[in-house]
Amino acid sequence: MSTRTVASAIGLSVPADPGRAVTRLAVRQLRRSGLIVLALVASMPALVASTYTSVMADPAAAGSIATLAANPAIRTLFGEPIALDQAGGFTVWRVGTFLAVLLAAWAILATTRITRGEEDAGRWDVLLAGRATLREVVVRHLAAIVIVPVATGVAVAVVLLLAGTDPAGAAVHGAGIGVLGLFFVAVAGLAAQVFPARAAATGTAVAVLGTALLTRMIGDGLTGLGWLRWLSPFGLLALSEPYARNRVLPLLILLAAAVLLAGATIAAAGRRDVRGGLAGVAGGRRPRLLLLSGVGAFAVRRMLRPLTGWALGIGAYYLLIGFTTVSVTELLTDNPALAEEAARAGFTALGAVEGFAATLFALLALPVGGFTTVRVSAFVAAENSRHLTLLTAQPVTRIRLLAAEIAATAGGAMALVSIAGLAVWAGITATGGDLTWLAALGGAWNTLPVVLLSLGAATLAAGWAPRAAALAGSLPATGGFLLLVIADSAGAPAWLRELSPFAHLEPVPLTAVDWTSTLIMITLGVAMGVAGVLGYRRRDLQG
């Protein structure tokens, strides 16, 4: 008979199998966020599939949507339309890419957080002081993480089956979602072994995600470059063509790539030192004294590198939107019936340049709100890892320290929305469209109240419940957007829909700003921020 614990030399109980203890620790760190992602990714296909009959019941409507989807600009943004005559195919086209990106982003952030992040903070020192080797700890953490993508893929397939879609298509799409999640777990795991810092590992993995998505968009939009999709995990997911050809080969290629990267991760874990990486750190360099003159300047200094990455990604995406705007609006202007059916399918006011820009500007609150949440979470992580100890030991008040971080983050958010607005204006102008740069900036700035709500919620949590900073910051933007989509899809009561901040954003620059709603959201955001600063002043430091 075996026992779970054995007595140590000093009378304490220690696990008989330390490996299992490591696995349980990893699962415990993932269970909350993993369940949330699983629920979101599995519920969205069910909601979209349930609206298929009302949207596509009319054959004329189905033909109009198919015509719209065949436009190169729409293919670039939403992917190639496949099997729109089926509820499953329509669902994959509408939300398949969005859900794949959501799962991939979670896989990256979760992997680097519980591997490189925990190691950097010194919390793996105790684990590695026992019988468990670094390689074993890494393997067990990765094994815990892959449970979520696998379970998510199974859940998506089951949900689509219960919605009455074709079993083969449901299985292929569910498998594709799961395998794509596995691929980005492997990417993030390898980055965590190569780079000796969590920020560098996360940034590299996110760059891979962005490059892969951009490659898929180019391959979908330009027929002559369709072969590029074979080089992108998102492209391979699209090439599986669920509910049409149900191809397994692209998914096998993606799975093989994930296994290869996972093998490289395990090999790399056995070849590096604890708290080190395969990429060596320079032994010496010239001092970099820029922006070290004060607390505020230091907050800006810490933000500049991640801000650059976010700006490149957001700017490239909205420049692409600008390039496609004229093509889409001309198509809808020439086909009024098509514009009406597109509105019924959820694409409203797309017949005007201002309307198309306003529709996609509303989505800007998601990445920029995510940026503010990530920055506040990074501040909390720096506190937990004791990187702020020297700062807090100086004659600097807590209020000033957190206020400097908030101000720098708010300035970065303002820069990101401005870059997006100018990118759309540049793309539209380059293709002969008519949209002033002031109108484009106005449409982008219209999303700032939602961004401020995200910043305020994250700050509130940082002051009173630091571990919940990331979750709280994601609620106004990501949670609000999902609430709006679910409420519209399910025909929920109006009061439930009104709980989403996005329900109170007017389509600027198509119409004027709703100043009442804007001021209310700004007030709420500021109030949460102030409450968070006061809470941070009163609580004990973490770490």
C-alpha positions in Angstrom: 0.0 0.0 0.0 1.3 3.4 -0.9 0.9 6.7 1.0 0.7 10.2 -0.4 3.2 11.7 2.1 6.3 10.6 4.0 7.8 11.9 7.1 10.9 14.1 6.7 13.9 14.2 9.0 12.5 17.1 11.0 9.0 15.7 11.4 7.3 17.5 8.5 5.2 15.7 5.9 6.4 16.0 2.3 4.7 14.6 -0.9 5.8 11.1 -1.8 5.5 12.1 -5.4 6.7 15.7 -5.9 5.8 15.6 -9.5 2.1 15.3 -8.8 2.4 18.2 -6.4 3.9 20.3 -9.1 1.1 19.3 -11.5 -1.6 20.2 -8.9 0.1 23.6 -8.4 0.0 24.3 -12.1 -3.6 23.3 -12.4 -4.5 25.5 -9.4 -2.8 28.5 -11.1 -4.8 28.0 -14.3 -8.2 26.8 -13.3 -10.0 30.1 -13.0 -8.8 31.7 -16.2 -8.9 28.4 -18.1 -12.6 27.9 -17.2 -13.5 31.4 -18.2 -11.8 31.0 -21.6 -13.4 27.6 -22.1 -16.8 28.9 -21.4 -16.4 31.9 -23.7 -15.0 30.0 -26.6 -17.6 27.2 -26.3 -20.7 29.5 -25.8 -20.1 31.9 -28.7 -20.6 29.3 -31.5 -23.8 28.1 -29.9 -25.2 31.7 -29.9 -24.2 32.4 -33.5 -25.5 29.1 -34.7 -28.9 29.8 -33.0 -29.2 33.0 -35.0 -28.5 31.4 -38.4 -32.1 30.6 -39.2 -33.3 34.2 -38.6 -30.4 35.8 -40.6 -30.2 33.4 -43.5 -33.7 32.0 -43.8 -34.4 34.1 -46.9 -32.5 32.8 -50.0 -32.0 36.3 -51.2 -30.5 37.2 -47.9 -28.1 34.2 -48.1 -27.1 35.2 -51.5 -26.4 38.8 -50.5 -24.3 37.8 -47.5 -22.4 35.4 -49.7 -21.7 38.2 -52.2 -20.5 40.5 -49.4 -18.3 37.7 -48.0 -16.7 37.1 -51.4 -15.4 40.7 -51.5 -11.5 40.6 -51.1 -11.7 43.2 -48.4 -14.2 41.3 -46.3 -12.2 38.1 -46.9 -9.1 39.9 -45.6 -10.8 40.9 -42.4 -13.0 37.9 -41.6 -11.5 35.1 -43.6 -12.6 33.1 -46.7 -16.4 32.3 -46.6 -16.9 28.5 -46.6 -20.3 26.7 -46.5 -22.4 29.8 -45.7 -25.4 27.7 -46.6 -25.0 25.8 -43.4 -25.3 27.0 -39.8 -22.0 25.5 -38.9 -20.1 27.1 -41.9 -21.8 30.5 -41.1 -20.7 30.2 -37.5 -17.1 29.4 -38.3 -16.9 32.4 -40.7 -18.5 34.8 -38.2 -16.6 33.9 -35.0 -14.0 31.2 -35.8 -11.0 33.5 -36.2 -12.0 35.7 -33.2 -12.3 32.7 -30.9 -9.0 31.2 -32.2 -7.2 34.4 -31.5 -8.8 34.6 -28.0 -7.6 31.0 -27.1 -4.2 31.7 -28.6 -3.7 34.9 -26.6 -4.8 33.1 -23.4 -2.4 30.2 -24.2 0.5 32.6 -24.5 -0.2 34.7 -21.4 -1.0 31.7 -19.2 2.1 29.8 -20.3 4.6 32.6 -19.8 2.9 33.6 -16.5 3.1 30.2 -14.8 6.5 29.2 -16.2 8.9 32.1 -16.8 6.9 34.5 -14.6 6.9 32.2 -11.6 10.6 31.3 -12.1 11.6 35.0 -12.4 9.8 35.8 -9.2 11.8 33.1 -7.3 8.7 30.9 -6.6 10.3 28.0 -8.4 13.3 28.0 -6.1 11.5 25.8 -3.5 10.2 23.5 -6.2 13.7 23.0 -7.7 15.3 22.6 -4.4 13.8 19.1 -4.1 13.9 16.1 -6.4 12.1 17.7 -9.3 14.4 18.8 -12.1 13.8 22.0 -14.1 12.9 20.0 -17.2 10.3 18.0 -15.2 8.8 21.1 -13.7 8.5 22.7 -17.2 7.0 19.5 -18.7 4.4 19.2 -15.9 3.4 22.9 -16.2 3.0 22.6 -20.0 1.0 19.4 -19.5 -1.4 21.2 -17.2 -1.8 24.1 -19.7 -2.7 21.9 -22.7 -5.7 20.6 -20.8 -7.5 23.8 -21.5 -7.0 23.9 -25.4 -7.9 20.2 -25.6 -11.0 20.7 -23.4 -12.0 23.8 -25.4 -11.8 22.0 -28.7 -13.9 19.2 -27.4 -16.4 21.7 -26.0 -16.7 23.6 -29.3 -17.3 20.3 -31.2 -20.0 19.2 -28.7 -21.7 22.6 -28.7 -21.9 22.6 -32.5 -23.2 19.0 -32.5 -25.9 20.0 -30.0 -26.8 22.9 -32.3 -27.6 20.4 -35.0 -24.7 21.1 -37.3 -22.9 18.4 -39.4 -20.9 16.1 -37.1 -17.9 15.9 -39.4 -17.7 19.7 -39.6 -18.1 20.1 -35.9 -15.3 17.6 -35.2 -12.9 19.3 -37.7 -13.6 22.8 -36.3 -13.3 21.7 -32.7 -10.1 19.8 -33.4 -8.7 22.8 -35.3 -9.4 25.2 -32.3 -7.8 22.7 -29.9 -4.7 22.1 -32.0 -4.2 25.8 -32.6 -4.3 26.3 -28.8 -1.7 23.6 -28.4 0.5 25.3 -31.0 0.6 28.6 -29.1 1.2 26.8 -25.8 4.3 25.3 -27.4 5.4 28.7 -28.9 5.1 30.4 -25.6 6.8 27.5 -23.8 9.8 27.7 -26.1 10.0 31.4 -25.8 10.0 31.0 -22.0 13.1 28.8 -22.3 14.9 31.0 -24.8 14.5 34.4 -23.1 15.5 35.0 -19.5 12.6 37.5 -18.8 8.8 37.1 -18.9 8.3 40.3 -20.8 10.6 39.2 -23.7 9.1 35.7 -23.8 5.5 37.1 -23.9 6.4 39.7 -26.5 8.1 37.2 -28.8 5.1 34.8 -28.6 2.6 37.6 -29.2 4.7 38.8 -32.2 4.4 35.2 -33.6 0.6 35.4 -33.1 0.4 38.8 -34.9 2.6 37.7 -37.8 0.6 34.5 -38.2 -2.7 36.4 -38.2 -1.4 38.9 -40.7 -0.1 36.2 -43.0 -3.5 34.5 -43.0 -5.2 37.8 -43.8 -2.9 38.5 -46.7 -3.4 34.9 -48.0 -7.2 35.3 -47.8 -7.3 38.7 -49.4 -4.9 38.2 -52.3 -5.7 35.1 -54.4 -2.2 35.0 -55.8 -0.7 34.7 -52.4 -3.1 32.1 -51.1 -0.2 29.7 -50.5 0.8 31.9 -47.5 -1.9 30.3 -45.5 0.1 27.1 -45.4 2.7 29.0 -43.4 0.3 30.3 -40.7 -1.5 28.3 -38.0 -4.6 30.5 -38.6 -4.2 29.8 -42.3 -4.0 26.0 -41.7 -7.1 26.3 -39.5 -8.9 28.0 -42.4 -7.6 25.4 -44.9 -9.3 22.6 -43.0 -12.6 24.0 -44.4 -15.0 22.7 -41.8 -18.5 21.9 -43.1 -17.2 22.0 -46.6 -14.3 19.7 -47.5 -13.4 18.8 -43.8 -9.7 18.4 -44.6 -7.6 16.8 -41.9 -4.2 17.3 -43.5 -3.8 21.0 -42.5 -4.6 20.1 -38.9 -2.1 17.3 -38.9 0.6 19.7 -40.2 -0.3 22.1 -37.4 -0.3 19.3 -34.8 3.2 18.2 -36.0 4.5 21.8 -35.7 3.1 21.9 -32.2 4.7 18.6 -31.2 8.0 19.8 -32.8 8.0 23.0 -30.8 7.0 21.2 -27.6 10.0 18.8 -28.1 12.3 21.8 -28.6 10.9 23.4 -25.4 11.6 20.2 -23.4 15.1 20.0 -24.8 15.8 23.7 -24.1 14.6 23.3 -20.5 17.4 20.8 -19.9 20.1 23.0 -21.3 19.7 26.2 -19.4 20.3 27.4 -15.8 17.5 28.3 -13.4 16.4 31.9 -14.0 18.4 31.9 -17.2 17.6 31.4 -20.8 19.3 30.1 -24.0 19.6 33.7 -25.1 22.5 35.1 -23.1 22.3 38.4 -21.3 25.0 40.9 -22.1 27.6 41.0 -19.5 28.0 44.7 -19.6 26.7 47.7 -21.6 26.8 51.5 -21.5 24.5 53.0 -18.9 21.1 54.1 -20.3 20.1 57.1 -18.2 17.2 58.3 -20.4 13.9 58.8 -18.4 15.5 58.1 -15.0 15.0 61.5 -13.7 11.9 60.7 -11.6 9.0 58.3 -10.8 6.9 59.6 -13.7 9.7 59.4 -16.2 10.6 55.9 -15.0 7.0 54.8 -15.6 7.2 56.0 -19.1 10.5 54.3 -19.6 9.1 50.9 -18.6 6.1 51.4 -20.9 7.9 52.5 -24.1 9.0 49.0 -25.3 5.7 47.2 -24.9 3.9 50.3 -26.3 6.0 50.1 -29.4 4.9 46.5 -30.0 1.2 47.3 -29.4 1.4 50.3 -31.7 2.9 48.3 -34.5 0.2 45.7 -34.3 -2.7 48.0 -33.9 -1.4 50.4 -36.5 -0.9 47.6 -39.1 -4.4 46.2 -38.6 -6.1 49.6 -38.9 -4.0 50.6 -41.8 -5.3 47.4 -43.5 -8.8 48.4 -42.6 -8.3 51.8 -44.2 -7.1 50.1 -47.4 -10.2 47.9 -47.6 -12.8 50.5 -46.6 -13.4 52.0 -50.1 -13.7 48.6 -51.7 -16.4 47.5 -49.2 -18.4 50.7 -49.2 -18.4 50.8 -53.0 -19.8 47.3 -53.1 -22.6 48.1 -50.7 -23.4 51.4 -52.4 -23.9 49.6 -55.7 -26.1 47.0 -54.0 -28.6 48.5 -51.6 -30.3 45.2 -51.0 -26.9 43.7 -50.0 -26.4 46.6 -47.6 -29.7 45.9 -46.0 -29.0 42.2 -45.6 -25.5 42.9 -44.2 -27.2 45.1 -41.6 -29.4 42.2 -40.6 -26.4 40.0 -40.3 -24.8 42.5 -37.8 -22.8 44.8 -40.2 -24.6 48.1 -39.9 -24.1 51.3 -41.8 -21.4 49.8 -44.0 -22.5 51.7 -47.1 -20.7 54.8 -46.1 -17.0 55.3 -45.4 -17.8 56.9 -42.0 -20.1 54.0 -41.1 -17.6 51.3 -42.0 -14.9 53.1 -40.1 -17.2 53.7 -37.1 -18.1 50.0 -37.0 -14.5 48.9 -36.8 -13.4 51.7 -34.6 -15.7 50.3 -31.9 -13.5 47.2 -31.8 -10.5 49.4 -31.0 -11.5 49.5 -27.3 -10.7 45.7 -27.1 -6.9 45.9 -27.8 -6.4 49.3 -26.2 -8.4 48.2 -23.1 -6.2 45.1 -23.0 -3.1 47.3 -23.2 -4.2 49.2 -20.1 -5.0 46.0 -18.2 -1.7 44.5 -19.1 0.2 47.5 -17.9 -1.6 47.6 -14.5 -1.1 43.9 -14.2 2.6 44.3 -15.0 2.8 46.9 -12.2 1.3 44.4 -9.8 3.6 41.7 -11.0 6.6 44.0 -10.5 5.5 44.5 -6.9 5.1 40.8 -6.3 8.5 40.1 -7.7 10.0 42.9 -5.5 11.2 44.9 -8.4 9.6 48.0 -6.9 11.2 47.5 -3.5 13.9 50.2 -4.0 11.2 52.7 -5.3 8.9 52.2 -2.4 11.9 52.6 0.0 12.5 56.1 -1.3 10.7 59.2 0.0 8.0 58.7 -2.6 4.3 58.3 -1.6 2.3 55.3 -2.7 -0.2 57.7 -4.4 2.5 59.3 -6.5 3.9 55.9 -7.5 0.6 54.4 -8.7 -0.5 57.7 -10.2 2.6 57.9 -12.3 1.9 54.4 -13.7 -1.8 55.3 -14.4 -0.8 58.6 -16.1 1.8 56.8 -18.3 -0.7 54.1 -19.2 -3.4 56.6 -20.0 -0.9 58.4 -22.3 0.0 55.2 -24.0 -3.7 54.4 -24.6 -4.2 57.8 -26.1 -1.3 57.3 -28.4 -2.6 53.9 -29.5 -6.1 55.1 -30.4 -4.6 58.1 -32.2 -2.3 55.8 -34.2 -5.3 53.7 -35.2 -7.3 56.7 -36.3 -4.4 58.1 -38.4 -3.7 54.7 -39.9 -7.4 54.4 -41.0 -7.2 57.9 -42.5 -4.0 57.1 -44.3 -5.4 53.9 -45.8 -8.6 55.5 -46.9 -6.9 58.5 -48.4 -4.4 56.3 -50.3 -7.2 54.4 -51.9 -9.1 57.5 -53.0 -11.6 57.6 -50.1 -13.0 60.8 -48.5 -12.5 60.9 -44.7 -10.7 63.8 -43.0 -8.0 63.1 -40.4 -10.0 64.9 -37.8 -13.0 62.7 -38.4 -10.9 59.6 -38.2 -9.3 60.7 -34.9 -12.8 61.5 -33.6 -14.0 58.0 -34.4 -10.9 56.5 -32.6 -11.1 58.8 -29.6 -14.8 57.9 -29.2 -13.7 54.6 -27.7 -11.6 56.2 -25.0 -14.4 56.1 -22.3 -14.5 52.3 -22.6 -10.7 52.2 -22.4 -10.8 54.4 -19.3 -13.3 52.0 -17.7 -10.8 49.2 -18.2 -8.0 51.2 -16.7 -10.1 52.3 -13.8 -11.3 48.7 -13.1 -7.8 47.3 -13.3 -6.6 50.1 -10.9 -9.4 49.4 -8.5 -8.4 45.8 -8.3 -4.7 46.7 -8.0 -5.6 48.7 -4.9 -7.9 46.2 -3.2 -7.5 42.8 -4.8 -4.2 42.7 -6.7 -4.6 39.1 -7.9 -7.8 40.1 -9.7 -6.3 43.1 -11.6 -6.2 41.3 -15.0 -9.7 39.9 -14.7 -11.2 43.2 -13.5 -9.5 45.2 -16.2 -10.8 42.9 -18.9 -14.5 43.1 -17.8 -15.4 46.6 -19.3 -13.9 46.0 -22.8 -13.8 42.3 -23.5 -16.6 41.4 -21.1 -18.7 44.3 -22.3 -18.2 43.4 -26.0 -19.1 39.8 -25.4 -22.2 40.8 -23.4 -23.4 43.0 -26.3 -22.8 40.2 -28.8 -24.6 37.6 -26.6 -27.5 40.0 -25.8 -28.0 40.8 -29.5 -27.7 37.2 -30.6 -30.0 35.8 -27.9 -32.6 38.6 -28.0 -32.0 39.5 -24.4 -34.0 42.2 -22.6 -32.9 45.8 -23.4 -31.8 46.5 -19.9 -29.3 43.6 -20.1 -27.9 44.9 -23.3 -27.5 48.4 -21.8 -25.1 47.1 -19.2 -22.4 46.9 -21.9 -20.4 50.1 -22.4 -20.5 49.4 -26.1 -24.2 49.9 -26.2 -23.6 53.6 -25.4 -21.0 54.3 -28.1 -22.4 56.2 -31.0 -21.0 55.3 -34.5 -18.6 58.2 -34.7 -17.7 59.7 -37.2 -21.0 58.7 -38.9 -23.0 60.5 -36.1 -22.1 62.8 -33.2 -20.7 61.7 -29.9 -23.2 60.9 -27.1 -21.7 63.2 -24.6 -24.0 62.1 -21.7 -23.0 58.5 -21.9 -19.3 59.5 -22.5 -19.2 61.7 -19.4 -20.9 59.0 -17.3 -18.3 56.4 -18.4 -15.4 58.8 -17.8 -16.8 59.6 -14.3 -17.1 55.9 -13.5 -13.6 55.2 -14.7 -12.0 58.1 -12.7 -14.0 57.1 -9.6 -12.7 53.5 -9.8 -9.2 54.8 -10.4 -9.3 57.1 -7.3 -10.7 54.3 -5.2 -7.9 52.0 -6.4 -5.2 54.5 -5.5 -6.7 54.9 -2.1 -6.8 51.2 -1.6 -3.2 50.9 -2.7 -2.1 53.5 -0.2 -3.7 51.5 2.6 -2.8 47.9 1.8 0.4 46.0 2.5 2.9 45.5 -0.3 2.9 42.1 -2.0 5.9 39.9 -2.5 
